[in-house]
Amino acid sequence: MWLFAGVLALGAVVWRLRSESAPAQSGGGRPPFVLSVTLAPLERGELQPRATLTGVVRSNQRARMGFEVSGRIVELGVQEGDDVAQGAVLARLDERDAQAGLARARAQLERATRELERTLAGEREEDKRRLAADVEAREAEAELARRDVERARGLVAENVISTGEFDRFDAAHTAAMARVRAAREALAAAQAGARVEEIAVARAEVDLRRSELAVAERELEKTRVVAPFAGVVVSRPAALGDSVAAGELVLELVDFTRRELEIDVPGYVAASLRAGALARVRLDEHPGAQLELAVRTLVPLADDASRHFRALAPLAADQDLERRFAPGMFARVELELEPLRDAWIAPADAVRITPQGPIVVRARPGGPPDMSGAPTSTAEFVAVKQLASANGKTALEALDGSFAAGDSLVVIGVDMAFPGAALAARNAPHAGAQQP
């Protein structure tokens, strides 16, 4: 009801204004209605546009840590909020089995190493002398057996002993010669040293035991959670004595020295954003907290849903020693965009938003005189495109016609103007003019 009444009242006002501004009939009539306005010059210049956007503080080093094996936690020496150094052991499982496996692997490697050293060194000199003496003894035994065979052969010819007894002497000689050959081969092997194949086998055994030791050391490492970088513990869902599964979350660590601001950038803003642009950042939770960051990059990939881009601005550790800009916090960002040069600049109040789009009202000279006989100007609507705005000014592009040097635009009274309305300026349209 109130809306309907307001529409009727507005229509009556417009009708009255139009009727009063009609030319006087011949023979008399009142002077046309004149709209009192404030004008501002349209100037050619440069505008540094700014965009008000949102962003999120994040850390590009954030670790969610757990054990690589299952077990019971026997050490958990950190609390949420603690600062930890890189390489510090933050939590530990019961590692007795892993320690036993490590000791066994070390012992096996030690034994394989000593065996390789013995193989490379060969037989000791005293062992070689012992083998040489054994060869001499075997040769003496063989010589004695040979002589027994010669004597037995003569006794067989004289029919003193039987052929079977001779065979026993001959077999003893053959065995003695075999022992001589074995002793000589043992001495030759000792003097020649280990064979290539034996050395290769011994070295392979050392390599195998060394790899087993590395595996045992790795198994021990799996029972410990070590800080991969210096940071702050932000979460500790586990407790001392808990039995945890492999991969279960135990601690979460965030690096506060490598924070950055991720800015949500609409496509129309991304086109004017440049690397190194200044971003002024503030937090709703901390009204006094404000930072000035430089945009490092604009990620050249739009989100599939929003079609927005992401700009990243690093935050140095010394810029926020109190850590008020914590990862995950929402931030408000005022972003400086690429400056517009040699553009038409007007006060932002000169723009009027209509259902057909934004317009400005240009004051054309040569309107009818007012009641005092002073000259007026005529209102002309010009459809425009707003290129950017900043500090109460806006850069415009004329869509209907064009602008020219010396044009003046209505600033105060723009909402009451209509095409062809007579305008009386309350101020002189020069740069920096103030309303009287």
DAVEN-V396638 format. One record per backbone hydrogen bond with DSSP energy under -1.0 kcal/mol. CO is the residue of the C=O (numbers start at 0). NH is the residue of the N-H. Records with the same first field share a line. If there is no record, write none. Layout:
CO: NH, NH
//
This chain:
0: 4
1: 5
2: 6
3: 7
4: 8
5: 9
6: 10
7: 11
8: 12
9: 13
10: 14
11: 15
12: 16
13: 17
14: 18
15: 19
16: 20
24: 27
34: 423
36: 425
37: 410
39: 408
42: 344
44: 342
46: 339
48: 336
50: 334
52: 332
53: 263
54: 330
55: 261
56: 327
57: 259
60: 254
62: 252
64: 249, 250
66: 246
70: 243
71: 93
72: 240
74: 91
78: 81
81: 232
83: 230
84: 87
87: 226
90: 224
91: 73, 74
94: 98
95: 99
96: 100
97: 101
98: 102
99: 103
100: 104
101: 105
102: 106
103: 107
104: 108
105: 109
106: 110
107: 111
108: 112
109: 113
110: 114
111: 115
112: 116
113: 117
114: 118
115: 119
116: 120
117: 121
123: 127
124: 128
125: 129
126: 130
127: 131
128: 132
129: 133
130: 134
131: 135
132: 136
133: 137
134: 138
135: 139
136: 140
137: 141
138: 142
139: 143
140: 144
141: 145
142: 146
143: 147
144: 148
145: 149
146: 150
147: 151
148: 152
149: 153
150: 154
151: 155
152: 156
153: 157
154: 159
155: 158
161: 165
162: 166
163: 167
164: 168
165: 169
166: 170
167: 171
168: 172
169: 173
170: 174
171: 175
172: 176
173: 177
174: 178
175: 179
176: 180
177: 181
178: 182
179: 183
180: 184
181: 185
182: 186
183: 187
184: 188
185: 189
186: 190
187: 191
188: 192
194: 198
195: 199
196: 200
197: 201
198: 202
199: 203
200: 204
201: 205
202: 206
203: 207
204: 208
205: 209
206: 210
207: 211
208: 212
209: 213
210: 214
211: 215
212: 216
213: 217
214: 218
215: 219
216: 220
217: 221
219: 222
220: 223
222: 92
224: 89, 90
226: 86
230: 83
231: 253
232: 80
234: 251
238: 241
241: 72
243: 70
244: 247
249: 237
250: 64
251: 233, 234
252: 62
253: 231
257: 59
258: 314
259: 57
260: 312
261: 55
262: 310
264: 308
265: 269
266: 270
268: 271
269: 272
271: 337
273: 276
276: 294
277: 335
278: 292
279: 333
280: 290
281: 331
285: 288
288: 282
290: 280
292: 278
294: 275
296: 311
298: 300
302: 306
307: 302
308: 264
309: 298
310: 262
311: 295, 296
312: 260
315: 318
316: 319
319: 322
323: 325
325: 328
328: 56
330: 54
331: 281
332: 52
333: 279
334: 50
339: 46
342: 44
343: 395
344: 42
345: 393
346: 349
347: 350
351: 358
353: 356
356: 353
357: 383
358: 351
359: 381
360: 409
361: 379
363: 377
369: 372
373: 369
375: 366
376: 422
377: 363
378: 419
379: 361
381: 359
382: 398, 399
384: 396
387: 394
388: 49
389: 392
391: 347
392: 389
393: 345
394: 386
396: 384
403: 406
406: 41
407: 362
408: 39
411: 37
417: 420
420: 378
421: 34
422: 376
423: 36
427: 429
429: 432
//
